[in-house]
Amino acid sequence: MAKTVEEYTYHKYCRNSAKRFVITFKNRLFSVCVDIAQLTEDLAGTPLEDKDSFPVFISHCTVMEICNRDPQCLYREVDELLGEQWYVFKIQSTSKKPEIVRLEGSNIATADAFHKALLNRTAGGTFSGTPADMRILTNRWLQNELSTVRSIPYIGYDNESQAYIYPAAAFYKGKEIRLDENSFYRVGKDLVRPGLKSIKIITDGKFTPDWFDKFLKTFHWQGFALLAFWTGSLFAHQIRKEQKSFPFFELTGDPGAGKSTMLEFCWKLLGREDYEGFDVMKSTIAGRRRAFNQVSNMPIVIIESDRETGGKDSKQKQFNFDECKPFYNGRGTGTLGVPKRNNDVEESLFQASLIISQNAQVDGSEALLQRIVHCHADKTHYDSGSRELARFFEKISCEEVSGFLKTALINEAKILKTYFESFKKIETAFSASLKNERIAKNHAQVAACGYALQIIFPAISTETIEDFKLYILQRATLREKRLLADHPLVEQFWETFRYLNSETRSTEGEALNHSGNPAYYAINLNHFVQQCRDNGQEMPDLKVLKKLLPHSKKHKLLHKSKAMTSKITNKTVRCWVFKV
């Protein structure tokens, strides 16, 4: 066995004669250049394998260390969504554990680029070889077809392989798969690697179902509904594939009702510590789009999107939830132009579920409100021990409960079977009590998720499940009533308008209606606010009112800003015109 680099070089040359070659010796790279013409002359016919030829060979070759590491090209990593690829290397040193690094094709195109890549992406790797050495190495790495590993730019469910891909583990058809030594998962015939590094998920935590009764006592039916929806979110892709949609969940709450505690605890169940959600008011449009694309079959939680923002740009900063309507069916999160000289665009699909958590209810179009299952957390069920129970869920660590994720995914088939069987019965029952089919379907989906919780928590009684179904039906009934009526602020606006328009006048005529046609109301909103101020009425927030009035049901909006001659002042004013 060779003991020195010279002996190793000699034996390597004897097996494969070449004028120049690169050898690996003790996890380092050496460049060898042989003067073949002079060597052949000096050997004078002596076979190279003869032991006496070794000193002659050594005197006619130059051995130089060109890399203090042993870089081995493992596979090609491809991100089909982004149209990018990398070459993944295992960089072996003499004393440290191997490093797995991703290099672009440009990083191995030249000797200088490879040297810079090692400096930037390894702990002290260098390369001092010539362009000829680099060509030898590139040919060695790429001469055989490399295995192709798919990189997914999110974490969670991968529809192509039908596996759940997380940073430290994957789950496929009820079985857990660990990362192999080269940092990818073997899922059937697929090789898959998680590409997103910014989200940390713990998949090897503990789980015992004995905390459910405490959870229900602390957070009541609102907590049950959130946990049911949270569990259903782990299978949102499969549910949308079968039923074409998955609802949005809205959680509002009184101060101190435990809304944040519920959300943070549910994130711990999925192995994510110290997280509640993301604030759309603090993100750019591009950042928001990326946040919506980060996970698959996991919740996206939007928090505190209802607060007012000051300044001249407040209009632009208000988030419009109607932008999220395509998410209901798992459609695009936004369109970007591909940087090429053609008409190609890129649009990622929404693969998660959507939870909205804020103080006030979401306002928007009827189509948006139909897509939402709303629950409001309060403290009516609290007793003397509720505070201590809430602290239990605040203090419990991620490691103690994150086994919930593993338990749910191992039971994927059972949970989906229970869900679909329950949904058929529940939707039939809800449709008999409700007129709006979409509201019936959405609430039946959440109720069916509650039935599926029995797979994870076998101790949940049939009586508890039936009571939960009745609670969800009540929420569906309230949602339907809200859609049949105007928003409370809109109702207040019309009550105040009627009062100020006629009842405050001592003479005949109207004070606020500028329209000369009795079939229409023409209202200048600034005039309306002035009249509120002069007559001691509560003044509405015009920004909020302008968002809500287009959805008025009692009086349909015909024009937002129509210039007309006022019957009150005989001057031209701009008015919002409604049908009487």
C-alpha positions in Angstrom: 0.0 0.0 0.0 1.4 3.4 -1.0 2.6 5.5 2.0 3.8 8.7 0.4 2.3 10.9 -2.3 5.3 10.1 -4.6 4.6 6.3 -4.3 0.9 6.9 -4.8 1.7 9.0 -7.9 4.0 6.3 -9.2 1.4 3.5 -8.9 -1.3 5.8 -10.4 0.9 6.5 -13.4 1.7 2.9 -13.9 -2.0 2.1 -14.2 -2.9 5.0 -16.4 0.0 6.7 -18.2 -0.6 10.4 -18.9 1.5 13.5 -19.3 -0.6 15.4 -16.7 -3.1 14.2 -14.1 -4.6 15.0 -10.8 -4.5 12.6 -7.9 -6.3 12.5 -4.5 -4.1 11.6 -1.5 -5.1 11.8 2.1 -8.1 14.1 1.3 -6.0 16.6 -0.7 -5.5 17.1 -4.4 -2.1 17.0 -6.1 -1.2 17.9 -9.7 1.3 15.7 -11.4 3.3 16.6 -14.5 5.5 14.0 -16.1 8.3 14.6 -18.6 7.4 11.5 -20.7 10.0 11.9 -23.4 13.0 12.2 -21.0 11.6 9.5 -18.8 11.3 7.1 -21.7 14.9 7.8 -22.8 16.4 7.4 -19.3 14.5 4.2 -18.6 16.2 2.7 -21.7 13.7 -0.1 -22.1 13.4 -0.9 -18.4 9.7 -1.7 -17.6 8.1 1.1 -15.6 6.8 -1.5 -13.1 10.3 -2.6 -12.3 11.2 -1.6 -8.7 14.5 0.0 -9.9 12.5 2.4 -12.2 10.9 4.2 -9.2 13.8 6.7 -8.5 14.0 7.4 -12.2 10.3 8.1 -12.4 10.4 10.4 -9.4 13.2 12.5 -10.9 11.1 13.1 -14.0 7.8 14.2 -12.5 6.6 17.3 -10.6 4.1 16.8 -7.8 2.4 19.9 -6.4 -0.5 20.2 -3.9 -3.3 22.3 -5.6 -6.1 21.9 -3.1 -6.2 21.4 0.7 -9.5 19.5 0.4 -11.0 16.6 -1.6 -14.0 17.9 -3.5 -16.3 15.1 -4.7 -19.3 15.9 -7.0 -22.3 14.0 -5.6 -25.3 15.0 -7.7 -27.0 17.7 -9.7 -29.7 19.6 -7.8 -32.6 21.1 -9.9 -35.2 23.6 -9.0 -37.8 23.2 -11.7 -40.0 26.0 -10.5 -37.2 28.6 -10.7 -35.4 26.9 -13.6 -32.1 26.7 -11.8 -29.6 24.0 -11.0 -26.6 23.5 -8.8 -23.8 20.9 -8.5 -23.7 19.5 -4.9 -20.2 18.7 -3.6 -18.9 16.8 -0.6 -15.8 18.7 0.5 -13.6 16.3 2.6 -10.8 17.7 4.7 -8.1 15.8 6.6 -9.4 16.6 10.1 -13.0 17.9 9.9 -16.3 16.4 9.0 -17.2 16.7 5.3 -19.0 19.8 4.2 -21.9 19.6 1.7 -22.0 22.7 -0.5 -24.0 23.8 -3.6 -22.0 25.3 -6.4 -23.4 26.9 -9.6 -22.0 25.8 -13.0 -20.0 29.1 -13.1 -18.2 28.1 -9.9 -16.5 25.1 -11.6 -16.0 26.7 -15.0 -12.5 28.1 -14.2 -9.7 27.6 -11.7 -10.1 31.1 -10.3 -13.9 30.7 -9.8 -13.5 27.4 -8.1 -10.9 28.9 -5.7 -13.3 31.7 -4.8 -16.2 29.3 -4.3 -14.1 27.2 -1.9 -13.1 30.3 0.1 -16.7 31.6 0.3 -18.5 28.4 1.0 -16.1 26.2 3.0 -14.1 26.5 6.2 -10.7 27.3 4.7 -10.7 25.4 1.4 -8.4 26.7 -1.4 -7.5 25.8 -4.9 -4.2 26.8 -6.7 -4.4 24.5 -9.8 -3.9 25.6 -13.3 -6.7 25.8 -16.0 -5.4 22.4 -17.2 -5.8 20.9 -13.7 -9.4 22.4 -13.6 -10.3 20.8 -16.9 -9.1 17.4 -15.6 -11.2 17.7 -12.5 -14.3 19.0 -14.4 -14.1 16.0 -16.8 -13.7 13.6 -13.9 -16.8 15.1 -12.1 -19.1 15.3 -15.2 -17.9 12.4 -17.4 -20.6 10.1 -16.0 -24.3 11.1 -15.8 -25.0 12.5 -12.3 -28.0 11.7 -10.3 -30.6 14.4 -10.3 -32.1 15.6 -7.0 -35.2 17.9 -7.1 -35.0 20.9 -4.8 -38.3 22.3 -3.6 -38.3 26.0 -2.6 -40.7 25.5 0.3 -41.3 23.1 3.1 -44.2 20.7 3.5 -46.1 18.6 1.0 -44.5 17.9 -2.4 -47.3 17.0 -4.8 -45.0 15.3 -7.3 -43.5 12.8 -4.9 -46.6 12.9 -2.5 -44.2 13.2 0.4 -43.9 15.8 3.2 -40.4 17.3 3.0 -39.0 19.1 6.1 -35.4 20.1 6.9 -34.6 17.1 9.1 -37.2 14.4 8.1 -39.7 13.5 5.4 -42.9 11.5 5.6 -44.2 9.3 2.8 -47.3 7.1 2.9 -47.3 7.0 6.7 -43.5 6.3 7.1 -40.7 8.5 8.2 -37.7 9.0 6.0 -34.4 10.4 7.3 -31.9 12.5 5.4 -29.2 10.4 3.8 -25.5 11.2 4.2 -25.6 13.4 1.2 -28.4 15.6 2.5 -31.4 14.5 0.4 -34.4 12.1 0.7 -35.0 9.0 -1.2 -38.7 8.9 -1.8 -39.5 5.9 -3.9 -37.6 6.6 -7.1 -37.5 10.3 -6.5 -34.5 12.1 -4.9 -35.8 15.2 -3.1 -34.1 17.9 -1.1 -35.6 20.8 0.9 -34.4 24.1 -0.6 -35.8 26.5 2.0 -33.5 27.2 5.0 -35.2 30.1 6.8 -37.9 28.1 8.5 -36.9 25.7 11.3 -39.2 22.7 12.0 -38.6 20.2 14.8 -39.9 16.8 13.7 -38.5 14.5 16.4 -40.4 16.0 19.5 -42.6 14.1 21.9 -46.4 13.8 21.8 -49.0 12.6 24.2 -52.7 13.3 23.6 -53.6 13.9 27.3 -53.5 17.7 27.0 -56.6 17.9 24.8 -59.1 18.1 27.7 -57.1 21.0 29.1 -57.0 22.7 25.7 -60.8 22.4 25.3 -61.5 23.7 28.8 -59.1 26.7 28.3 -60.0 27.7 24.8 -63.5 26.2 24.4 -65.1 25.6 21.0 -63.0 28.4 19.4 -59.9 26.5 20.3 -61.4 23.2 19.1 -62.2 24.8 15.7 -58.7 26.3 15.4 -57.1 22.9 16.2 -59.4 21.1 13.8 -58.6 23.6 11.0 -54.9 23.4 11.8 -55.0 19.6 11.5 -56.9 19.9 8.2 -54.3 22.3 6.9 -51.7 19.4 6.9 -53.9 17.8 4.2 -55.1 21.0 2.3 -53.6 19.9 -1.0 -55.3 16.5 -0.9 -58.6 18.1 0.2 -58.5 20.7 -2.6 -57.7 18.0 -5.1 -60.9 16.1 -4.2 -63.2 19.0 -3.2 -61.7 21.9 -5.3 -61.4 24.3 -2.3 -60.4 24.7 1.3 -61.8 27.5 3.4 -60.1 30.4 5.2 -60.2 30.6 9.0 -60.7 33.8 10.8 -59.9 34.1 14.6 -60.9 37.3 16.4 -60.9 37.7 20.1 -61.6 39.9 23.1 -58.5 41.2 24.9 -57.0 38.5 27.1 -59.1 35.7 25.5 -56.0 33.8 24.5 -55.9 34.3 20.8 -52.1 34.6 20.6 -51.6 31.8 23.1 -53.7 29.4 20.9 -51.8 30.3 17.8 -48.3 30.0 19.3 -49.2 26.6 20.9 -50.5 25.3 17.6 -47.3 26.3 15.9 -45.4 24.3 18.6 -47.4 21.3 17.5 -45.8 21.7 14.1 -42.3 22.1 15.5 -42.1 25.9 15.1 -41.0 27.8 18.2 -41.8 31.4 19.2 -44.0 32.2 16.2 -47.5 33.5 15.7 -47.8 34.7 12.2 -46.6 37.4 9.8 -47.7 41.0 9.6 -48.7 42.0 6.1 -48.5 45.6 7.1 -44.8 45.3 7.6 -44.0 43.5 4.3 -43.6 44.6 0.8 -45.7 43.1 -2.0 -42.7 40.9 -3.0 -42.1 39.8 0.6 -45.8 39.0 1.0 -45.8 36.9 -2.1 -42.7 34.9 -0.9 -44.3 34.4 2.5 -47.4 32.9 0.8 -45.2 30.5 -1.1 -42.9 29.3 1.8 -45.0 26.4 3.0 -47.2 23.6 1.6 -49.9 21.9 3.6 -49.2 24.1 6.5 -51.1 27.3 7.7 -50.2 30.8 6.7 -51.2 33.0 9.6 -51.8 36.7 8.9 -51.8 38.9 12.1 -52.8 42.4 13.0 -53.8 43.5 9.5 -56.7 45.6 10.7 -54.8 48.4 12.4 -54.8 52.0 11.1 -51.6 53.4 9.6 -50.9 57.1 9.6 -49.2 59.2 7.0 -49.9 60.0 3.4 -49.2 56.4 2.2 -51.8 54.8 4.5 -54.1 54.0 1.5 -51.4 52.0 -0.1 -50.5 50.2 3.1 -54.0 48.9 3.8 -54.2 45.2 3.0 -57.1 44.1 0.9 -58.1 40.5 1.7 -59.9 40.2 -1.6 -56.5 39.7 -3.0 -56.5 36.3 -1.3 -59.7 35.0 -2.9 -57.7 32.8 -5.5 -56.0 31.0 -2.5 -59.4 29.4 -1.7 -59.0 27.1 -4.8 -55.2 26.8 -4.5 -54.5 29.2 -7.4 -51.7 31.7 -8.0 -50.2 34.0 -5.4 -49.2 36.6 -8.0 -47.6 36.9 -11.4 -44.0 37.8 -12.1 -42.3 38.4 -15.4 -39.5 36.0 -16.3 -36.3 38.1 -17.0 -36.1 37.0 -20.7 -37.0 38.7 -23.9 -40.3 36.9 -24.4 -43.8 36.8 -22.8 -43.1 34.1 -20.2 -44.4 34.7 -16.7 -44.0 32.9 -13.4 -46.9 32.2 -11.0 -46.5 30.0 -8.0 -49.6 28.3 -6.7 -50.9 28.7 -3.1 -50.3 25.3 -1.4 -51.1 26.3 2.2 -54.1 27.2 4.2 -55.0 30.8 5.3 -55.7 31.9 8.9 -56.5 35.5 9.7 -56.0 36.6 13.3 -56.9 40.2 14.2 -59.1 42.2 16.6 -61.9 43.2 14.2 -63.6 41.1 11.7 -62.5 41.0 8.1 -64.4 43.3 5.7 -64.7 42.7 2.0 -66.8 41.5 -0.8 -69.5 38.9 -0.4 -67.4 36.4 -2.3 -64.6 36.9 0.2 -66.8 36.6 3.3 -68.4 33.4 1.9 -64.9 31.8 1.9 -64.3 32.5 5.6 -65.1 30.4 8.7 -65.1 32.9 11.6 -64.7 32.2 15.3 -64.6 34.8 18.0 -62.6 34.0 21.2 -64.1 35.4 24.4 -63.9 34.7 28.2 -67.5 33.7 29.0 -66.4 30.2 29.8 -63.5 31.2 32.0 -63.4 30.2 35.7 -60.9 30.5 38.5 -58.5 27.9 37.0 -58.5 29.1 33.4 -55.5 31.4 33.9 -53.3 28.6 35.2 -54.4 26.3 32.3 -53.5 29.1 29.8 -50.1 29.4 31.4 -49.6 25.7 30.9 -49.9 26.2 27.1 -47.7 29.3 27.2 -44.9 27.5 29.0 -44.9 24.1 27.3 -41.9 23.6 25.0 -41.9 22.8 21.3 -39.9 19.5 22.1 -42.7 18.3 24.4 -45.5 18.6 21.8 -44.1 18.7 18.3 -44.5 15.0 17.9 -48.1 16.0 16.9 -46.9 16.6 13.4 -45.3 13.2 13.1 -48.4 11.5 14.6 -50.7 13.2 12.1 -48.6 12.5 9.1 -48.0 8.8 10.0 -51.8 8.6 10.2 -52.4 10.4 6.9 -54.5 7.7 5.3 -56.8 7.3 8.4 -57.3 11.0 8.9 -58.2 11.6 5.2 -60.6 8.6 5.2 -62.3 9.8 8.3 -62.5 13.4 7.0 -64.0 12.5 3.6 -66.6 10.1 5.1 -67.6 12.6 7.8 -67.8 15.5 5.3 -70.5 13.8 3.2 -72.8 13.4 6.1 -72.1 16.8 7.6 -72.5 18.7 4.3 -75.9 17.1 3.8 -77.0 18.1 7.3 -75.7 21.7 7.0 -77.2 22.2 3.5 -80.6 21.4 5.0 -80.2 24.2 7.5 -78.5 26.8 5.3 -79.3 28.5 2.0 -75.8 29.4 0.9 -74.1 26.3 -0.5 -70.6 27.7 -0.2 -71.0 28.6 3.5 -72.5 25.1 4.1 -69.5 23.4 2.4 -66.8 25.5 4.1 -68.2 25.0 7.6 -68.8 21.3 6.9 -65.1 21.0 5.9 -64.0 22.4 9.3 -66.5 20.2 11.2 -65.2 17.2 9.3 -61.6 18.2 10.4 -62.9 18.0 13.9 -64.1 14.5 13.4 -60.7 13.5 12.0 -59.1 14.8 15.2 -60.4 11.5 16.8 -57.6 9.7 15.0 -55.0 11.7 16.9 -57.0 12.1 20.1 -58.9 8.8 20.6 -60.3 10.0 23.9 -62.5 12.6 22.3 -66.1 11.4 22.9 -68.9 11.2 20.3 -70.9 13.7 22.4 -68.0 16.2 22.2 -67.8 15.8 18.5 -71.5 16.3 18.0 -71.5 19.5 20.2 -68.6 20.8 18.1 -70.6 20.2 14.9 -73.5 22.2 16.4 -71.1 25.0 17.3 -69.8 25.1 13.7 -73.4 25.1 12.4 -74.1 28.1 14.6 -71.1 29.9 13.1 -72.4 29.1 9.6 -75.8 30.5 10.5 -74.3 33.7 11.8 -72.1 34.0 8.7 -75.2 33.6 6.4 -77.1 36.3 8.4 -74.2 38.7 8.1 -74.1 38.3 4.3 -77.9 39.0 4.1 -77.5 42.2 6.0 -75.2 45.2 5.6 -72.0 45.6 7.7 -72.8 47.3 11.0 -70.9 50.4 10.1 -72.9 50.7 6.8 -76.2 50.3 8.7 -75.1 53.0 11.1 -74.2 55.2 8.1 -77.7 54.9 6.6 -79.4 55.5 9.9 -77.4 58.7 10.4 -78.0 59.7 6.8 -81.8 59.4 7.2 -81.7 61.3 10.5 -79.6 64.2 9.1 -81.2 64.3 5.7 -84.7 65.1 6.9 -85.4 64.8 10.6 -82.9 67.7 11.6 -84.5 70.2 9.2 -87.1 72.6 10.3 -88.2 73.2 6.7 -89.2 70.9 3.9 -86.4 69.4 1.7 -83.4 67.3 2.2 -80.1 68.3 3.9 -77.7 65.7 2.4 -79.3 64.3 -0.8 -78.0 66.3 -3.7 -79.9 64.3 -6.3 -82.9 65.9 -8.0 -84.1 62.4 -9.1 -86.2 60.8 -6.4 -84.9 57.3 -7.5 -81.4 58.1 -6.3 -79.4 59.3 -3.3 -76.4 61.5 -4.2 -74.2 62.0 -1.1 -71.0 64.0 -0.8 -69.1 62.3 2.0 -67.3 65.3 3.2 -70.6 67.1 3.4 -72.0 64.2 5.4 -69.1 64.3 7.9 -69.6 68.1 8.3 -73.3 67.6 9.1 -72.3 64.9 11.6 -70.0 67.3 13.3 -72.6 70.2 13.3 -75.4 68.0 14.7 -73.4 66.1 17.4 -73.5 62.7 15.6 -70.7 60.2 15.8 -68.4 60.8 12.8 -67.4 57.7 10.8 -63.9 57.0 9.6 -64.0 57.9 6.0 -61.2 55.5 5.0 -63.1 52.5 6.4 -66.5 53.8 5.2 -65.2 54.1 1.6 -64.1 50.4 1.7 -67.5 49.3 3.0 -70.0 51.4 1.0 -69.4 49.6 -2.3 -70.9 46.5 -0.6 -74.1 48.2 0.6 -77.1 45.9 0.2 -79.9 48.2 1.4 -79.0 50.9 -1.2 -76.9 49.7 -4.1 -74.0 51.8 -5.2 -74.2 53.1 -8.8 -71.3 55.6 -9.0 -68.4 56.4 -6.7 -67.5 59.9 -7.8 -70.0 61.5 -10.1 -70.0 65.2 -10.8 -73.6 66.6 -10.7 -75.5 69.8 -10.1 -76.7 69.8 -6.5 -80.3 70.5 -5.8 -79.3 71.9 -2.4 -76.6 74.4 -3.5 -77.1 74.6 -7.3 -73.3 74.1 -7.6 -71.4 71.2 -9.1 -70.4 68.6 -6.5 -69.0 65.1 -6.6 -71.2 62.5 -5.1 -71.6 58.8 -4.3 -74.8 57.8 -6.0 -77.0 55.1 -4.6 -80.3 53.6 -5.7 -83.1 54.5 -3.3 
